[in-house]
Amino acid sequence: MQILHRGVTGYDAEGMYTRNYTKVLLVVITRDQTSILRQIVSSIDKKAFMYCKKRPVVIYYRGC
């Protein structure tokens, strides 16, 4: 995420149907960065699933 100057949070996840373990990545970006992120993700994993939400409320508490 050095290209977008954003941090990424990774979660361990398990598919409830398949029981396959995977990693879920979470990043908060601006609308202008959406197409760049899609290109980056697509170049790494053509089958990646992306979820985008308009105007999420992001509250940051340091040390919680």
MARBA-3410 file (N, C-alpha, C, O; in Angstrom, 1 decimal):
64
0.8,-1.2,0.0,0.0,0.0,0.0,0.9,1.3,0.0,0.4,2.4,0.3 ~ 2.1,1.1,-0.3,3.0,2.2,-0.4,2.6,3.2,-1.5,2.8,4.4,-1.4 ~ 2.0,2.7,-2.5,1.6,3.5,-3.7,0.5,4.5,-3.2,0.5,5.7,-3.6 ~ -0.4,4.0,-2.4,-1.5,4.9,-1.9,-1.2,5.6,-0.6,-2.0,6.4,-0.1 ~ -0.1,5.2,0.0,0.3,5.8,1.3,-0.8,5.5,2.4,-1.3,6.4,3.1
-1.2,4.2,2.4,-2.3,3.8,3.4,-1.8,2.6,4.1,-1.0,1.8,3.6 ~ -2.3,2.4,5.3,-2.0,1.2,6.1,-3.0,0.2,5.8,-4.1,0.5,5.3 ~ -2.7,-1.1,6.1,-3.6,-2.2,5.8,-3.7,-3.0,7.1,-2.7,-3.3,7.7 ~ -4.9,-3.4,7.5,-5.1,-4.3,8.6,-5.5,-5.7,8.1,-6.4,-5.8,7.2 ~ -4.8,-6.7,8.6,-5.1,-8.1,8.2,-5.8,-8.9,9.3,-5.4,-8.8,10.4
-6.9,-9.6,8.9,-7.6,-10.5,9.8,-7.5,-11.9,9.3,-7.6,-12.2,8.1 ~ -7.4,-12.8,10.3,-7.5,-14.2,9.9,-9.0,-14.5,9.9,-9.8,-14.1,10.7 ~ -9.4,-15.2,8.8,-10.9,-15.5,8.7,-11.1,-17.0,8.2,-10.2,-17.6,7.7 ~ -12.3,-17.5,8.5,-12.6,-18.8,8.1,-14.0,-18.7,7.3,-14.9,-18.1,7.8 ~ -14.0,-19.3,6.2,-15.2,-19.4,5.4,-16.2,-20.3,6.1,-15.9,-21.4,6.5
-17.4,-19.8,6.4,-18.4,-20.6,7.1,-19.0,-21.7,6.3,-19.4,-22.8,6.8 ~ -19.0,-21.6,5.0,-19.4,-22.7,4.1,-18.3,-23.7,3.8,-18.5,-24.9,3.9 ~ -17.2,-23.2,3.4,-16.1,-24.0,2.9,-15.2,-24.5,4.1,-14.5,-25.5,3.9 ~ -15.2,-23.7,5.1,-14.2,-23.9,6.3,-12.8,-23.7,5.9,-11.9,-24.1,6.6 ~ -12.6,-23.0,4.8,-11.2,-22.7,4.3,-10.8,-21.4,5.1,-11.5,-20.5,5.3
-9.5,-21.4,5.5,-8.9,-20.3,6.2,-8.3,-19.4,5.2,-7.7,-19.8,4.2 ~ -8.4,-18.1,5.4,-7.9,-17.1,4.5,-7.5,-15.8,5.3,-7.8,-15.8,6.5 ~ -7.0,-14.9,4.7,-6.7,-13.6,5.3,-7.6,-12.5,4.7,-7.7,-12.5,3.4 ~ -8.2,-11.7,5.5,-9.0,-10.6,5.0,-8.2,-9.3,5.3,-7.7,-9.1,6.4 ~ -8.1,-8.5,4.3,-7.4,-7.2,4.4,-8.4,-6.0,4.4,-9.3,-6.0,3.6
-8.1,-5.1,5.2,-9.0,-3.9,5.4,-8.2,-2.7,5.2,-7.1,-2.5,5.8 ~ -8.6,-1.8,4.3,-8.0,-0.5,4.0,-9.0,0.6,3.8,-10.1,0.3,3.2 ~ -8.8,1.7,4.3,-9.7,2.9,4.1,-9.0,3.8,3.2,-7.9,4.3,3.4 ~ -9.7,4.1,2.1,-9.1,5.0,1.0,-10.2,6.0,0.6,-11.3,6.0,1.0 ~ -9.7,7.0,-0.1,-10.6,8.0,-0.7,-11.2,7.5,-2.0,-10.7,6.5,-2.6
-12.3,8.1,-2.4,-12.9,7.8,-3.7,-12.0,7.8,-4.8,-12.0,7.0,-5.7 ~ -11.1,8.8,-4.8,-10.1,9.0,-5.9,-9.1,7.8,-6.0,-8.6,7.6,-7.1 ~ -8.9,7.1,-4.9,-8.0,6.0,-4.9,-8.6,4.7,-5.3,-7.9,3.7,-5.4 ~ -9.9,4.6,-5.5,-10.6,3.4,-5.7,-10.1,2.6,-7.0,-9.8,1.5,-6.9 ~ -9.9,3.3,-8.1,-9.5,2.7,-9.3,-8.1,2.2,-9.2,-7.7,1.1,-9.7
-7.2,2.9,-8.5,-5.8,2.5,-8.3,-5.8,1.2,-7.5,-5.1,0.3,-7.8 ~ -6.6,1.2,-6.4,-6.6,0.0,-5.5,-7.2,-1.2,-6.3,-6.6,-2.3,-6.2 ~ -8.2,-1.0,-7.2,-8.7,-2.1,-8.0,-7.6,-2.7,-8.9,-7.5,-3.9,-9.1 ~ -6.8,-1.8,-9.5,-5.7,-2.2,-10.4,-4.7,-3.0,-9.6,-4.2,-4.1,-10.1 ~ -4.3,-2.6,-8.4,-3.3,-3.2,-7.6,-3.8,-4.6,-7.2,-3.1,-5.6,-7.3
-5.1,-4.7,-6.7,-5.6,-6.0,-6.2,-5.8,-6.9,-7.4,-5.4,-8.1,-7.3 ~ -6.3,-6.5,-8.5,-6.4,-7.3,-9.7,-5.1,-7.9,-10.2,-5.0,-9.0,-10.7 ~ -4.1,-7.1,-10.1,-2.7,-7.5,-10.6,-2.2,-8.6,-9.7,-1.4,-9.4,-10.1 ~ -2.6,-8.7,-8.4,-2.2,-9.7,-7.5,-3.1,-10.9,-7.5,-2.6,-12.1,-7.5 ~ -4.4,-10.7,-7.5,-5.4,-11.8,-7.4,-6.6,-11.5,-8.2,-7.4,-10.7,-7.9
-6.7,-12.1,-9.4,-7.8,-11.9,-10.3,-9.2,-12.3,-9.7,-10.2,-11.8,-10.1 ~ -9.2,-13.2,-8.7,-10.4,-13.7,-8.1,-10.7,-13.0,-6.8,-11.6,-13.4,-6.0 ~ -10.0,-11.9,-6.4,-10.2,-11.3,-5.2,-11.6,-10.6,-5.1,-12.1,-10.2,-6.1 ~ -12.1,-10.7,-3.9,-13.4,-10.1,-3.6,-13.2,-8.7,-2.9,-12.4,-8.6,-1.9 ~ -13.8,-7.7,-3.4,-13.7,-6.3,-2.8,-15.0,-5.8,-2.4,-16.0,-6.0,-3.2
-15.1,-5.2,-1.3,-16.3,-4.6,-0.7,-16.0,-3.1,-0.5,-15.1,-2.8,0.2 ~ -16.8,-2.3,-1.2,-16.7,-0.9,-1.0,-17.9,-0.3,-0.4,-19.0,-0.6,-0.8 ~ -17.7,0.7,0.5,-18.8,1.3,1.2,-18.6,2.8,1.1,-17.6,3.3,1.3 ~ -19.7,3.5,0.7,-19.6,5.0,0.6,-19.7,5.6,2.0,-20.5,5.1,2.9 ~ -18.9,6.6,2.2,-18.9,7.4,3.4,-18.9,6.6,4.8,-19.8,6.9,5.6
-18.0,5.7,5.0,-18.0,5.0,6.3,-17.6,6.0,7.3,-16.8,6.9,7.1 ~ -18.0,5.8,8.5,-17.5,6.6,9.7,-16.3,5.9,10.2,-16.4,4.8,10.7 ~ -15.2,6.6,10.2,-13.9,6.0,10.7,-13.5,6.8,12.0,-13.3,8.0,11.9 ~ -13.5,6.2,13.1,-13.0,6.8,14.3,-11.8,6.1,14.8,-11.7,4.9,14.9 ~ -10.8,6.9,15.1,-9.5,6.3,15.5,-9.2,6.6,16.9,-9.1,7.8,17.3
-9.0,5.6,17.7,-8.6,5.8,19.1,-7.2,5.1,19.3,-7.1,3.9,19.1 ~ -6.3,5.9,19.6,-4.9,5.4,19.8,-4.9,4.7,21.2,-5.2,5.3,22.2 ~ -4.4,3.4,21.2,-4.2,2.8,22.5,-5.4,2.1,23.1,-5.4,1.7,24.3 ~ -6.5,1.9,22.4,-7.6,1.2,22.9,-7.5,-0.3,23.0,-8.3,-1.0,23.4
END
